[in-house]
Structure formats: structure tokens, C-alpha cells
Amino acid sequence: MSAVQGAPDFTSLDGNYDLLLPSLDLKLDLTDNLVGRFSYSSTLTRPNYGDIQGGQTINSLLRIDGGTGNRGNPNLLPFESKNSDVSFEYYYRDDSYVAVGYFHKDVDNFIGTSSVVEETFGLPHPALGPLGDEARAATGSSDGGALYTWILENRADAAGVDAANGVITGVAGRDPAAPFNLTIPINIEQATMKGWELVAQHNFGETGFGFIANATIVDADVGYDNFSLAQQFVLTGLSDSANLIAFYDKDGISVRLAYNWRDDFLAGTGQNNVGAGPPTHVAAYQQVDLSASYWINDSMQVYVDMLNVTDETTHVYGRDRLQTLFAGQSGPRYNIGFRYKL
């Protein structure tokens, strides 16, 4: 059944917010070799335009109990994050140090969806008017298909009925307004993320050799339950990571060998457009990169970059590691070139 025929109509919605975003950064030289740092900030990220725009879209085909549609929400609040970090750096040599840091983030106003029922634009619904009442009385049924067929066969002469094309259109003044179940974005969730950052850098005297090691350990109060089929609020992209770099840098020669690792993480929900439920996980991944460069003179440098030297595999899976969604090897990549500066 067709809801309406004619030109588009317009909605007018608005929203506003006022936020104070303080920030503070402190550096303390606790001793000659020990530095302490503390920072606090409030930051915001605005919602996607598709969520805050005031436009409204409805399905032109009505079911027996009404229609469906979507609407933006200009009154959405931005994501607001309160961030605090504290760290200590110990310099046991001028060019070597170890550091440990702790971070904590409270994020409010994550966006979810809700439903409201409204008589959008006052669009008339033929199944809720006298034609629908007649059809229900005659058929003894509330089935939309049965009502549709009876009206086309028995009331082809009624206003809004186009039996030749199988279209029944609501008529203003005769049929009540159709209720529409509108899906709208709303602010519903909050989450806390915290973790540790560990760093070490060491140079072996004047040899030019050294290494850099770092690791990030992250945790959140929101997780994903692979054994639940219900809709879940999730945080994507969170995982532990680590890097180890050995280097040589002396006399115009620079060589870096890097090992990079990232643990499993949830990339999102929804697989191949089948809905919001099924998860998409990315398996732990490691990669080795090698780069080298040499300054021929004060102006010209030649270099080579070798990425993914060991040809690692990317594995994307669903609720279980055996449910492989994607596996691929991009192969090693090599870049060779030169740089010249004036």
C-alpha cells in the first residue's frame, strides 16, 4: 500500500551544546636523571554528519500496522573524553633511558539507536480508514495481503484505489495518519579505557649501535561476548602492541631492523552486510621491516626499504578462529630510491 504521492516535505530540527575543555600539562625534574610528566585534558569528537543531520527518510510502502523510517538527531552530544596520563622517564645516560606511563580515559556519549513512533507528516494510511474497516469486516482477517486483495477486487471505484496498477493510496481527510516507527541515533553509552606504556632506548656508547623497545598494554570495561547473539555495545580496534627496533647510525650509514606485533582485536560487527550482530576479529599479527640509507655526500642519500620481509599472513575471523572470513598474504614490498637536498 502506498503511503503518499506528491512532492517531498521538510523537517526542521535543531540542537546545541556548551562544553568546557580544560587541559593541563606538567613536567617535573624530580632528580638530575628522573623526569615526571602529568597531563589532563577534556577533548571532544563530533558525531558523523549522517547522525546529526536533521533529515528524515520514510519507506513509501506501508505495512498493515504502519511504516518505518530513519531520522537524524541534531541534538546529539559529541563524544567527550576525559584523559589523564602520568609517566616517569629515567635517563641513565644522555642518549639512553627507560620510561613507564599510565593512561586513563573516560569516554561519554557513545551513540546507539532508539525507536519512536510518530505520525510523520500526517500521511494517510488506507488500511486504517473505512476501506480497511470494510475489508476486515468482510474477510474476518487483519492480514495485509487479504485486505489489499479485497479492496482491489471490491472497491476499485473508491478514491485512492488504482486497481489496474495494484496501488492503494491513502486519502487525506478520509484515512487516519499512518504511524511510523522511526529509528534515531541517541547518546546511550560510556566506556573507560586504561593501560600502560613501556619504553626503553639504549645506545651502545659511540659504536652507533642501539635498540628501541616499546609496548602498550590496554584494557577497557567493555568487551565482546562471542557466545551472545544479542546486540552489544563494543569498542573496536583495542589491542596490546609491541615494537623492537635494532639500529646502526654512524658516519652517514643508517640501518634499522624492526619487529612489530599487534594482538587480536575486534575490528567491527557485521559480516558481509548480514547485520549488526556477527563479529569481525583480526588475528594477532607480526611483521619484520628492514631499512637502510647512506649519505653519499652532504646533498645526496640513497635508501632501500624492505617491508614485511618474512611475508606474514593476515587472518580475519568471526566468532571462532576456525570461522575464517579472510586470509591473505600481501608479500614483501621493496622501495629503492635516492633523495637530494639543495
HURA-V212894 format. One record per residue. RES is the residue in one letter. D_FIRST is the distance of its C-alpha to the first C-alpha in Angstrom with 2 decimals. Layout:
RES D_FIRST
RES D_FIRST
//
This chain:
M 0.00
S 3.79
A 6.46
V 9.31
Q 11.43
G 15.15
A 17.95
P 18.25
D 19.65
F 22.41
T 23.58
S 27.27
L 28.79
D 32.42
G 34.86
N 38.56
Y 41.25
D 45.03
L 46.87
L 50.57
L 51.37
P 55.03
S 56.91
L 60.41
D 62.48
L 65.94
K 68.54
L 71.67
D 74.74
L 75.73
T 78.73
D 80.04
N 77.87
L 74.93
V 72.01
G 69.34
R 66.03
F 63.41
S 60.21
Y 57.40
S 54.37
S 50.97
T 48.46
L 44.81
T 42.06
R 39.02
P 35.52
N 33.62
Y 32.17
G 28.65
D 29.11
I 30.69
Q 28.75
G 26.74
G 23.64
Q 20.18
T 17.28
I 13.73
N 10.94
S 8.44
L 5.65
L 5.48
R 7.20
I 8.44
D 11.30
G 10.13
G 10.21
T 13.20
G 15.56
N 19.25
R 21.94
G 25.62
N 28.41
P 31.31
N 33.16
L 33.79
L 37.50
P 39.24
F 40.72
E 44.16
S 46.98
K 50.40
N 52.79
S 56.36
D 58.79
V 62.42
S 64.65
F 68.30
E 70.02
Y 73.51
Y 75.45
Y 78.33
R 79.20
D 78.38
D 75.95
S 74.84
Y 72.83
V 70.58
A 67.71
V 65.36
G 62.39
Y 59.87
F 56.49
H 53.96
K 50.52
D 48.24
V 44.78
D 42.33
N 38.74
F 37.18
I 33.44
G 30.84
T 27.26
S 25.85
S 22.54
V 21.82
V 19.03
E 18.51
E 16.48
T 16.33
F 17.00
G 15.93
L 12.32
P 10.93
H 8.33
P 7.68
A 8.21
L 11.38
G 12.72
P 14.74
L 12.20
G 11.27
D 15.04
E 15.95
A 13.87
R 15.43
A 18.78
A 18.69
T 17.69
G 19.37
S 16.71
S 14.26
D 12.75
G 8.99
G 9.75
A 12.14
L 10.19
Y 7.54
T 10.81
W 12.78
I 10.85
L 10.93
E 14.52
N 15.82
R 14.31
A 13.96
D 16.26
A 14.38
A 13.66
G 10.31
V 9.79
D 10.73
A 11.74
A 13.94
N 11.50
G 8.72
V 6.28
I 5.21
T 6.40
G 8.27
V 11.95
A 14.75
G 17.45
R 15.52
D 12.87
P 14.25
A 13.75
A 11.46
P 13.86
F 14.01
N 16.40
L 18.45
T 21.11
I 24.26
P 27.77
I 30.60
N 34.33
I 35.02
E 37.84
Q 41.48
A 43.93
T 47.64
M 49.28
K 53.01
G 55.51
W 58.83
E 60.09
L 63.40
V 65.32
A 68.74
Q 70.52
H 74.02
N 76.32
F 79.38
G 82.01
E 82.71
T 81.69
G 78.28
F 76.59
G 74.13
F 70.84
I 67.77
A 65.75
N 62.73
A 60.18
T 57.16
I 56.14
V 52.84
D 51.12
A 48.11
D 46.98
V 43.58
G 43.38
Y 40.91
D 40.90
N 40.34
F 40.06
S 37.12
L 33.48
A 32.31
Q 31.30
Q 34.63
F 35.97
V 38.31
L 40.82
T 41.03
G 44.08
L 46.75
S 49.75
D 53.53
S 55.28
A 58.85
N 60.85
L 64.46
I 66.15
A 69.69
F 71.17
Y 74.28
D 74.80
K 78.25
D 80.19
G 77.10
I 75.66
S 72.43
V 70.88
R 67.97
L 66.77
A 63.62
Y 61.93
N 58.42
W 56.52
R 53.20
D 52.04
D 48.70
F 45.77
L 42.06
A 40.34
G 36.79
T 33.97
G 31.35
Q 32.44
N 30.97
N 27.65
V 27.10
G 26.68
A 28.82
G 31.00
P 33.43
P 36.49
T 38.27
H 42.04
V 44.75
A 48.03
A 51.34
Y 52.69
Q 56.15
Q 57.49
V 60.93
D 61.53
L 64.84
S 65.84
A 69.17
S 70.56
Y 73.97
W 75.32
I 77.56
N 78.88
D 77.88
S 75.17
M 73.74
Q 71.96
V 70.71
Y 68.14
V 66.22
D 63.15
M 62.19
L 58.90
N 57.84
V 61.23
T 60.66
D 57.31
E 55.27
T 51.95
T 48.68
H 46.79
V 43.24
Y 42.06
G 39.46
R 40.22
D 43.52
R 45.95
L 45.57
Q 41.87
T 42.67
L 39.87
F 42.20
A 45.92
G 47.75
Q 51.11
S 51.25
G 55.00
P 57.82
R 57.66
Y 60.77
N 61.40
I 64.80
G 65.83
F 68.16
R 68.07
Y 70.39
K 70.98
L 73.06
//
